[in-house]
């Protein structure tokens, strides 16, 4: 790990408030920005759980008029972003609040970009494409995994092309993240598993990313420790708020790590797969993670050994190949313990799709920080192993 020590690194994060009930502070923060009208981005499931109402009441108590936008799909779409930006302008809003999982939060970030620039969200794909600051943004996650509330990533689905695209910029890091473990109490087991696996993959990929370093490693390793120890018990004991706090904290730590170290091939391939089939992001990660680890291991064996040790694997006396096999077995067992057993073929992927999927993955920004340099054929082979 010493090879990272002399390199210049930066670290960006929002103001973070962590703790049960902190969602009720949203109004105070928005009022502090001087806003009198705010667009509240959410989705029907979060609204039904009552969390959206809590936030809107908090805004009203501080003299901020909320305007709700809830037309957000599980994978937020270009047209939804544009409708949200239109609503923002029509209601004269000057701040944005999102409460929900990664979809409402990513949609809110994208709405802010469009509101600031007055252009299509499609024009901002890539890294550091944003030139005008977005409106004040407060994010409140209701899942423990996506970490959109602390990251400099936005992921949007272009259904016309059947692809997801990434926007990466410190300009989309929110002003405030209110991380309230109570809001995860209404997650169903499948959503808890999806977001939990997503968080674990965030930490794994951040730790072996070529952008990793001392500013991110501590967050990545602590995230792995927390998620490895508490994700399965949390799903088995859904009303245990202490377990939810541990998993939520792990998700936050993973988010701080990957936002700054960036990710790797699992996410590049997952974005391509999720855009093509409109599948849950965590499910895509689960289908791919052990295959990408097997592919990448030789490029960073010492760092993968640290991962294995952090996950509780006794590596004393093991060869590199034995560590590799033990780590893959542990990740496979963990994902199966939370309910993920399916291959890509079970979700409709065919051998004839692999070249197209690999082509899109190779154009994803996450592939740039993968520890092992790869070409399209390499990625096709990994997809093939996950079929």
C-alpha positions in Angstrom: 0.0 0.0 0.0 3.0 2.3 0.3 3.0 3.1 -3.4 0.1 5.5 -2.8 1.7 7.6 -0.1 3.5 10.2 -2.2 0.6 11.0 -4.5 -1.5 14.1 -4.4 -5.1 13.3 -3.3 -8.2 15.3 -2.8 -11.3 14.5 -0.6 -14.8 16.0 -1.0 -17.8 15.4 1.1 -21.0 17.2 2.2 -21.9 18.4 5.6 -23.1 15.2 7.3 -25.6 14.9 10.1 -25.9 11.3 11.3 -28.5 10.0 13.7 -32.1 8.9 14.3 -34.6 11.6 13.6 -32.3 14.0 11.8 -34.7 14.1 8.8 -36.7 16.5 10.8 -33.9 19.1 10.5 -34.3 19.5 6.7 -36.3 22.7 7.1 -33.7 24.4 9.2 -30.9 23.7 6.6 -33.0 24.8 3.7 -34.1 28.0 5.5 -30.5 28.7 6.3 -29.8 28.8 2.6 -32.3 31.6 2.2 -34.7 29.5 0.2 -38.5 30.1 0.5 -39.6 27.5 -2.0 -38.0 24.1 -2.4 -38.6 21.2 -4.7 -39.0 18.0 -2.8 -38.0 14.9 -4.9 -39.2 11.6 -3.7 -41.0 8.5 -5.0 -44.4 6.8 -4.3 -42.9 4.1 -2.0 -41.1 6.6 0.3 -44.3 8.8 0.3 -46.4 5.8 1.4 -43.9 5.1 4.2 -44.5 8.6 5.6 -40.9 9.9 5.3 -41.7 12.5 2.6 -44.5 14.0 4.8 -42.0 14.4 7.7 -39.6 16.3 5.5 -42.3 18.5 4.0 -43.7 19.3 7.4 -40.1 20.3 8.5 -39.9 22.7 5.6 -43.3 24.3 6.3 -42.4 24.8 10.0 -39.4 26.9 8.9 -41.4 29.0 6.4 -40.3 27.1 3.3 -43.0 26.2 0.8 -42.5 22.7 -0.5 -43.4 21.5 -4.0 -43.4 17.8 -4.4 -42.0 15.9 -7.5 -42.5 12.2 -7.2 -42.4 10.9 -10.8 -39.2 9.0 -10.3 -38.6 5.5 -11.6 -36.4 2.9 -9.8 -33.7 3.8 -12.3 -34.3 7.6 -12.9 -34.7 8.5 -16.5 -33.7 11.4 -18.7 -37.3 12.6 -19.2 -38.0 12.5 -15.5 -35.1 14.7 -14.8 -36.3 17.2 -17.4 -39.8 17.2 -16.0 -38.4 17.8 -12.5 -36.3 20.7 -13.7 -39.5 22.2 -15.4 -41.4 21.8 -12.1 -38.5 23.5 -10.2 -38.6 26.5 -12.6 -42.4 26.7 -12.7 -42.8 26.9 -8.9 -40.0 29.4 -8.5 -37.9 27.1 -6.3 -34.4 28.0 -5.1 -33.4 24.8 -3.3 -33.9 21.1 -3.7 -34.5 18.4 -1.1 -34.6 14.7 -1.9 -35.7 11.9 0.3 -35.5 8.3 -0.9 -33.0 5.8 -2.2 -30.5 6.4 -4.9 -33.1 7.0 -7.6 -34.7 10.2 -6.1 -31.3 11.4 -4.9 -29.7 11.0 -8.3 -32.8 12.5 -10.0 -32.5 15.5 -7.6 -28.9 16.0 -8.4 -29.6 15.9 -12.1 -32.5 18.3 -11.7 -30.1 20.7 -10.1 -27.7 20.5 -13.0 -30.5 21.2 -15.6 -32.0 24.0 -13.5 -28.6 25.7 -13.3 -27.6 25.3 -16.9 -31.0 25.3 -18.8 -29.8 22.4 -21.0 -30.5 18.7 -21.4 -29.1 16.4 -18.8 -27.7 14.3 -21.7 -25.1 17.0 -22.4 -23.3 16.4 -19.0 -22.2 12.8 -19.3 -18.7 12.3 -18.2 -16.2 13.8 -15.7 -16.1 17.5 -14.7 -18.6 18.7 -17.3 -20.5 21.0 -15.0 -19.7 24.7 -15.2 -22.5 26.4 -13.2 -23.1 25.7 -9.5 -26.4 23.8 -8.8 -29.0 25.1 -6.3 -28.6 24.3 -2.6 -29.2 20.5 -2.2 -30.2 18.5 0.9 -30.3 14.8 0.6 -31.9 12.3 3.0 -31.2 8.6 2.1 -33.9 6.0 3.0 -31.7 3.0 2.0 -28.4 1.9 3.3 -26.3 1.4 0.3 -26.3 3.8 -2.7 -24.5 6.6 -0.9 -25.7 9.2 -3.5 -26.1 11.5 -0.5 -22.3 11.8 0.0 -20.9 11.1 -3.5 -19.9 13.1 -6.6 -21.7 10.6 -8.9 -25.0 10.9 -10.7 -26.4 7.9 -12.6 -29.2 8.4 -15.1 -31.0 5.9 -17.4 -31.4 6.8 -21.1 -34.2 4.5 -22.0 -34.0 5.5 -25.7 -30.6 4.0 -26.0 -31.1 1.4 -23.2 -28.0 2.6 -21.3 -27.1 4.3 -18.1 -24.7 7.2 -18.1 -22.6 8.7 -15.4 -21.9 12.3 -14.4 -18.9 12.7 -12.1 -18.2 16.1 -10.5 -17.6 17.6 -7.1 -20.4 20.1 -8.2 -23.0 17.4 -7.5 -21.8 16.6 -4.0 -24.8 17.8 -1.9 -24.5 20.7 0.6 -26.0 18.6 3.4 -26.6 14.9 3.9 -29.1 13.9 6.7 -28.4 10.2 7.4 -31.3 9.0 9.5 -31.3 5.2 10.2 -35.0 5.3 11.1 -35.9 5.9 7.5 -34.5 2.4 6.6 -37.1 0.6 8.8 -39.5 0.4 5.9 -37.1 -1.2 3.4 -38.2 -4.7 2.3 -35.6 -7.5 2.5 -34.9 -7.4 -1.2 -34.2 -3.7 -1.2 -32.1 -4.1 2.0 -30.0 -6.8 0.3 -29.6 -4.8 -3.0 -28.4 -1.7 -1.3 -26.3 -3.5 1.2 -24.4 -5.4 -1.5 -24.0 -2.2 -3.4 -22.4 -0.6 -0.4 -20.0 -3.5 0.1 -19.0 -3.4 -3.6 -18.4 0.4 -3.2 -15.9 -0.3 -0.4 -14.2 -3.2 -2.2 -13.8 -1.3 -5.5 -12.7 1.9 -3.7 -9.9 0.1 -1.8 -8.4 -1.5 -5.0 -9.1 1.5 -7.2 -6.0 3.1 -8.7 -7.4 6.3 -7.2 -7.3 4.9 -3.7 -5.0 6.3 -0.9 -4.8 7.1 2.8 -7.7 9.5 2.6 -10.1 6.8 1.4 -8.6 3.5 2.6 -9.7 4.0 6.2 -13.3 4.6 5.1 -13.3 1.7 2.8 -11.9 -0.8 5.3 -14.3 0.4 8.1 -17.2 0.1 5.7 -16.2 -3.5 4.8 -16.0 -4.4 8.5 -19.4 -2.9 9.4 -21.2 -4.4 6.4 -19.7 -7.8 6.7 -20.6 -8.1 10.3 -24.1 -6.5 10.3 -25.8 -6.8 6.9 -27.0 -10.4 7.2 -28.2 -9.9 10.9 -30.0 -6.7 9.9 -32.0 -8.4 7.2 -32.8 -11.2 9.6 -33.9 -8.7 12.3 -35.5 -5.8 10.4 -36.7 -3.9 13.4 -33.4 -3.7 15.2 -32.4 0.0 14.9 -28.9 -0.6 16.3 -28.2 -3.0 13.4 -29.6 -0.5 11.0 -27.3 2.2 12.4 -24.3 0.0 11.8 -25.3 -0.8 8.2 -26.1 2.9 7.5 -22.8 3.9 8.9 -21.1 1.3 6.7 -22.9 2.6 3.7 -21.8 6.2 4.5 -18.2 5.2 5.0 -18.2 3.3 1.7 -19.7 6.3 0.0 -17.0 8.6 1.2 -14.4 6.1 0.0 -15.8 5.5 -3.5 -16.8 9.1 -4.1 -13.1 10.1 -3.8 -11.3 6.9 -5.0 -13.9 6.2 -7.7 -14.8 2.6 -8.5 -14.0 -0.2 -11.0 -15.2 -2.8 -13.4 -18.0 -4.1 -11.3 -19.8 -0.8 -11.5 -18.9 -0.1 -15.1 -20.4 -3.5 -16.0 -23.3 -3.1 -13.7 -24.2 0.3 -15.2 -24.2 -1.2 -18.6 -26.3 -4.2 -17.5 -28.8 -2.2 -15.5 -29.3 0.2 -18.4 -29.9 -2.6 -20.8 -32.4 -4.6 -18.8 -33.6 -1.9 -16.3 -32.5 -4.1 -13.4 -31.9 -3.0 -9.7 -28.3 -1.8 -9.4 -27.5 -4.0 -6.4 -28.7 -7.1 -8.1 -26.4 -6.4 -11.0 -23.4 -5.9 -8.6 -24.2 -9.1 -6.9 -24.2 -11.0 -10.1 -20.8 -9.7 -11.1 -18.7 -9.1 -8.0 -16.9 -12.4 -7.5 -16.2 -12.7 -11.2 -14.6 -9.2 -11.3 -12.6 -9.9 -8.1 -11.3 -13.1 -9.8 -10.3 -11.1 -12.8 -8.7 -8.2 -10.9 -6.9 -10.2 -8.1 -3.5 -10.5 -9.9 -3.3 -6.7 -10.4 -3.5 -6.0 -6.6 -2.9 -9.2 -4.6 -1.7 -7.4 -1.4 -4.7 -5.1 -1.3 -7.1 -8.0 -1.9 -5.4 -9.8 0.9 -6.1 -6.9 3.2 -9.8 -7.0 2.1 -9.9 -10.8 2.9 -8.4 -10.2 6.4 -10.9 -7.3 7.0 -13.7 -9.7 6.1 -12.5 -12.1 8.7 -10.6 -14.6 6.6 -7.5 -16.0 8.3 -4.8 -15.6 5.6 -1.9 -16.9 7.6 0.1 -19.4 5.6 -2.0 -19.1 2.5 -0.6 -18.6 -1.0 -2.0 -15.8 -3.1 -4.1 -18.2 -5.1 -5.5 -19.6 -1.8 -6.4 -16.1 -0.6 -8.1 -15.5 -3.9 -10.2 -18.6 -3.7 -11.1 -17.9 0.0 -12.1 -14.3 -0.8 -14.3 -15.3 -3.7 -15.9 -18.0 -1.7 -16.6 -15.6 1.1 -18.2 -13.0 -1.2 -20.3 -15.7 -2.9 -21.5 -17.0 0.4 -22.3 -13.5 1.7 -24.4 -12.6 -1.3 -26.2 -15.9 -1.2 -26.9 -15.3 2.5 -28.9 -12.2 1.6 -30.7 -13.9 -1.2 -28.7 -13.5 -4.4 -28.2 -16.7 -6.4 -29.1 -15.9 -9.9 -26.9 -15.9 -13.0 -27.1 -13.2 -15.7 -28.9 -15.7 -17.9 -31.7 -16.0 -15.4 -32.3 -12.3 -16.0 -32.4 -12.5 -19.8 -28.8 -11.9 -20.8 -27.7 -13.9 -23.9 -24.3 -14.6 -25.3 -25.1 -12.4 -28.2 -25.5 -9.4 -25.8 -22.0 -9.6 -24.4 -20.2 -7.5 -27.0 -22.7 -4.7 -26.7 -22.7 -4.8 -22.9 -18.9 -4.8 -22.8 -18.7 -1.9 -25.3 -20.9 0.3 -23.0 -18.9 -0.8 -19.9 -15.7 0.2 -21.6 -17.0 3.7 -22.0 -18.1 4.1 -18.4 -15.8 6.4 -16.3 -15.6 3.7 -13.5 -13.5 1.5 -15.8 -10.7 4.0 -15.8 -9.8 3.4 -12.1 -10.1 -0.4 -12.2 -6.9 -1.9 -10.9 -6.4 -4.2 -13.9 -6.2 -2.6 -17.3 -8.7 -4.3 -19.6 -10.0 -4.3 -23.1 -13.4 -5.1 -24.5 -12.7 -8.7 -24.9 -11.6 -9.0 -21.3 -14.9 -7.6 -20.2 -16.9 -9.9 -22.5 -15.2 -12.8 -20.9 -16.1 -11.7 -17.4 -19.7 -11.2 -18.4 -19.6 -14.6 -19.9 -18.4 -16.2 -16.7 -21.4 -14.5 -14.9 -23.9 -16.0 -17.4 
